[in-house]
Amino acid sequence: MLAVSRMSKRYGSVSVLDGVDLCLDGGSITAVLGPSGAGKSTLLRCLAFVDPPTDGRIHVDGRAYEFPSPRTQPPSPWPDVVLVFSEPLLWSHLTLRENVDLVARYNRVQSIAVDLDDLWNTLELRRAQDLLPHIASSGMRQRAALIRALAAGPKYLLCDELTSALDVESISRIIGELRRHRARGGSVLLVTHSIALCRAVADRVCFLDRGRLLFSGPVDEVATSRVPRLVEFLDAAASYGAGW
């Protein structure tokens, strides 16, 4: 279980996350909705220890991490917790295949094993494996970043706007991979602006606004929520045909 208690993040006097409580159980997909600037990406970065929280506590399968950090902390939660950034951060001097293979070789003991050959085929990147990132399209880079993340064998896969550069067929394949990760016992925390994607893949939904978690519950309770800010957000989406 990945659990967060009273997690906050500040940059100087600016509060980006304010007392967030969150829990991810095994075998689940949770989508995080919210307006731009709500703190969604910061939430993922804190959970992945890319940008550690200012205050609070994170539990990862029995390991407790306190913030501000004491002198001693358990080892980093990677590769149990892996983040796929919205802008894929691939090593520019390595091909897509080498990016993936480097992680796969480094992490010899995987929490959740995957078939990399199957992933290359399923995500239609087999013929692009030997491209350098700057030659590959943005959609190719996003799919390769997902394969690289899964090669680490994470229990908790954090995805920031994973489908933003993808066409509908590629999105369908990505959804299939997220569901397979869930079926293997893994969990996914997915930040997205797409209500359609949220409805298609999520078991639970969190709504974040101005750094505060205002709603967390099963996907089928979103439409009937009486949280004013969430209702306002969904009404705005409905006004241009993207409603719940």
C-alpha positions as CSV (number, residue, x, y, z in Angstrom):
1,M,0.0,0.0,0.0
2,L,1.1,3.5,-0.8
3,A,-0.3,6.0,1.7
4,V,0.1,9.7,2.2
5,S,-0.7,11.5,5.4
6,R,-1.0,15.3,5.7
7,M,1.5,15.9,2.9
8,S,2.3,19.5,2.0
9,K,4.6,21.2,-0.5
10,R,5.7,24.8,-0.4
11,Y,8.1,26.8,-2.5
12,G,9.1,29.7,-0.2
13,S,5.8,31.3,0.8
14,V,3.8,29.6,-2.0
15,S,1.8,26.6,-0.9
16,V,1.3,24.1,-3.8
17,L,0.0,21.1,-1.8
18,D,-1.9,21.5,1.5
19,G,-2.4,18.6,3.8
20,V,-3.1,15.9,1.2
21,D,-4.2,12.4,2.5
22,L,-4.2,9.7,-0.1
23,C,-4.1,5.9,-0.2
24,L,-3.4,3.5,-3.2
25,D,-4.2,-0.1,-2.7
26,G,-2.8,-2.9,-4.9
27,G,-4.6,-3.7,-8.1
28,S,-6.2,-0.3,-8.6
29,I,-6.2,2.7,-11.0
30,T,-6.8,6.1,-9.5
31,A,-7.2,9.2,-11.7
32,V,-6.4,12.7,-10.5
33,L,-8.5,15.5,-12.0
34,G,-8.3,19.2,-11.4
35,P,-7.7,22.5,-13.1
36,S,-4.3,23.6,-14.3
37,G,-2.1,24.7,-11.4
38,A,-4.0,22.6,-8.9
39,G,-0.8,20.8,-7.8
40,K,-1.4,17.5,-9.7
41,S,2.0,17.2,-11.2
42,T,3.6,18.3,-7.9
43,L,1.7,15.5,-6.1
44,L,3.3,12.9,-8.4
45,R,6.8,14.4,-8.1
46,C,6.5,14.3,-4.3
47,L,5.3,10.7,-4.3
48,A,8.2,9.7,-6.5
49,F,10.7,11.7,-4.3
50,V,11.8,13.7,-7.3
51,D,10.8,16.8,-5.4
52,P,10.3,15.7,-1.7
53,P,7.4,17.1,0.3
54,T,7.9,19.9,2.7
55,D,5.8,18.2,5.4
56,G,4.0,15.0,6.0
57,R,4.5,11.3,5.8
58,I,4.6,8.7,3.0
59,H,4.2,4.9,3.6
60,V,5.3,2.5,1.0
61,D,4.6,-1.1,1.9
62,G,5.6,-0.7,5.5
63,R,8.4,1.8,5.0
64,A,7.7,5.2,6.6
65,Y,9.2,8.4,5.2
66,E,9.0,11.5,7.3
67,F,9.2,15.1,6.1
68,P,11.1,17.2,6.9
69,S,13.5,14.3,6.6
70,P,15.3,13.1,9.7
71,R,18.9,12.1,9.5
72,T,18.0,8.6,8.6
73,Q,15.3,7.5,6.1
74,P,14.6,4.1,4.5
75,P,16.2,3.6,1.0
76,S,14.4,5.4,-1.9
77,P,11.2,3.7,-2.9
78,W,12.4,3.4,-6.5
79,P,11.8,1.0,-8.3
80,D,8.6,0.2,-6.3
81,V,7.4,3.7,-7.2
82,V,8.1,5.0,-10.7
83,L,7.0,8.2,-12.3
84,V,6.4,8.7,-16.1
85,F,6.7,12.5,-16.7
86,S,4.4,14.4,-18.9
87,E,7.4,15.4,-21.0
88,P,9.3,12.1,-21.4
89,L,12.8,12.4,-19.9
90,L,14.7,9.9,-22.0
91,W,18.4,9.8,-22.1
92,S,19.2,11.7,-25.4
93,H,22.3,9.8,-26.3
94,L,20.6,6.3,-26.1
95,T,18.1,4.8,-28.5
96,L,14.6,4.0,-27.3
97,R,15.6,0.4,-26.8
98,E,18.8,1.3,-25.0
99,N,16.8,3.6,-22.7
100,V,14.6,0.6,-21.7
101,D,17.3,-2.0,-21.6
102,L,19.4,0.1,-19.2
103,V,16.6,0.2,-16.6
104,A,15.8,-3.5,-17.1
105,R,19.5,-4.5,-16.6
106,Y,19.9,-2.2,-13.5
107,N,16.8,-3.6,-11.8
108,R,17.5,-7.3,-11.9
109,V,14.9,-8.1,-9.2
110,Q,11.6,-6.8,-10.3
111,S,8.6,-6.4,-8.1
112,I,6.2,-7.0,-11.0
113,A,7.8,-8.7,-14.0
114,V,6.7,-7.7,-17.5
115,D,7.4,-9.1,-21.0
116,L,9.3,-6.4,-22.7
117,D,9.1,-8.0,-26.2
118,D,5.3,-8.0,-25.8
119,L,5.3,-4.4,-24.7
120,W,7.3,-3.2,-27.8
121,N,4.9,-5.0,-30.0
122,T,1.7,-4.0,-28.2
123,L,2.6,-0.3,-28.2
124,E,3.8,-0.5,-31.8
125,L,7.3,0.6,-31.2
126,R,9.2,-2.4,-32.6
127,R,10.4,-0.6,-35.7
128,A,11.3,2.5,-33.7
129,Q,13.5,0.8,-31.1
130,D,16.7,2.0,-32.7
131,L,15.7,5.7,-33.0
132,L,17.3,8.3,-30.8
133,P,14.7,10.3,-28.8
134,H,15.2,13.5,-30.8
135,I,14.3,11.6,-34.0
136,A,11.3,9.8,-32.6
137,S,7.9,11.5,-32.5
138,S,6.5,12.8,-29.2
139,G,4.0,10.0,-29.1
140,M,6.8,7.4,-29.6
141,R,8.8,9.0,-26.8
142,Q,5.8,8.8,-24.5
143,R,5.2,5.2,-25.2
144,A,8.9,4.4,-24.8
145,A,8.9,6.2,-21.5
146,L,6.0,4.0,-20.3
147,I,7.9,0.8,-21.4
148,R,11.0,2.0,-19.6
149,A,8.9,2.6,-16.4
150,L,7.3,-0.8,-16.6
151,A,10.7,-2.4,-17.1
152,A,11.6,-1.4,-13.6
153,G,8.8,-3.6,-12.3
154,P,7.1,-1.0,-10.2
155,K,4.2,-1.8,-7.8
156,Y,3.1,1.9,-8.0
157,L,3.1,3.5,-11.5
158,L,2.7,7.3,-11.5
159,C,1.7,8.8,-14.8
160,D,1.5,12.5,-15.6
161,E,-0.6,13.2,-18.6
162,L,0.6,10.0,-20.2
163,T,-1.7,10.2,-23.3
164,S,-1.3,14.0,-24.1
165,A,0.6,13.4,-27.4
166,L,-1.1,10.2,-28.5
167,D,-3.8,9.4,-31.1
168,V,-6.9,7.5,-30.2
169,E,-5.5,4.1,-31.2
170,S,-2.4,4.6,-29.1
171,I,-4.5,5.7,-26.2
172,S,-6.5,2.5,-26.4
173,R,-3.3,0.5,-26.3
174,I,-2.0,2.5,-23.3
175,I,-5.3,1.9,-21.5
176,G,-4.8,-1.8,-22.1
177,E,-1.3,-1.7,-20.6
178,L,-2.6,0.2,-17.5
179,R,-5.3,-2.5,-17.0
180,R,-2.7,-5.2,-17.4
181,H,-0.5,-3.6,-14.7
182,R,-3.6,-3.6,-12.5
183,A,-4.3,-7.2,-13.2
184,R,-0.7,-8.1,-12.2
185,G,-1.4,-6.5,-8.8
186,G,0.1,-3.1,-9.5
187,S,-1.5,0.3,-8.8
188,V,-1.6,3.3,-11.1
189,L,-2.0,7.0,-10.2
190,L,-2.9,8.8,-13.3
191,V,-3.0,12.6,-13.7
192,T,-5.2,13.5,-16.6
193,H,-7.2,16.4,-18.0
194,S,-9.3,13.9,-20.0
195,I,-12.6,13.0,-18.4
196,A,-13.2,10.4,-21.1
197,L,-9.9,8.6,-20.1
198,C,-10.8,8.9,-16.4
199,R,-14.2,7.2,-17.0
200,A,-12.6,4.5,-19.2
201,V,-9.9,3.3,-17.0
202,A,-10.2,4.6,-13.3
203,D,-11.5,2.7,-10.3
204,R,-11.3,5.7,-8.1
205,V,-11.1,9.5,-8.7
206,C,-9.4,12.2,-6.8
207,F,-10.1,15.9,-7.4
208,L,-7.4,18.4,-6.5
209,D,-7.8,22.2,-6.5
210,R,-5.4,24.8,-5.2
211,G,-3.3,22.1,-3.5
212,R,-6.2,20.6,-1.5
213,L,-7.8,17.2,-2.1
214,L,-11.5,18.0,-2.2
215,F,-12.9,14.6,-3.3
216,S,-11.7,11.0,-3.3
217,G,-14.0,8.1,-4.1
218,P,-15.1,5.4,-6.5
219,V,-15.5,6.5,-10.1
220,D,-19.3,5.9,-10.0
221,E,-19.7,8.5,-7.2
222,V,-18.2,11.4,-9.2
223,A,-21.3,12.3,-11.1
224,T,-23.4,12.5,-7.9
225,S,-20.8,14.4,-5.8
226,R,-22.0,17.5,-4.0
227,V,-18.5,19.0,-3.6
228,P,-19.1,22.5,-5.0
229,R,-15.8,22.9,-6.7
230,L,-16.0,19.5,-8.4
231,V,-19.5,20.2,-9.6
232,E,-18.3,23.5,-11.0
233,F,-15.4,21.7,-12.8
234,L,-17.7,19.0,-14.3
235,D,-20.2,21.7,-15.4
236,A,-17.5,23.6,-17.2
237,A,-16.4,20.3,-19.0
238,A,-20.0,19.6,-19.9
239,S,-20.4,23.1,-21.5
240,Y,-18.1,22.0,-24.4
241,G,-19.2,18.4,-24.7
242,A,-16.7,16.8,-22.4
243,G,-19.0,16.2,-19.4
244,W,-19.1,13.3,-17.1
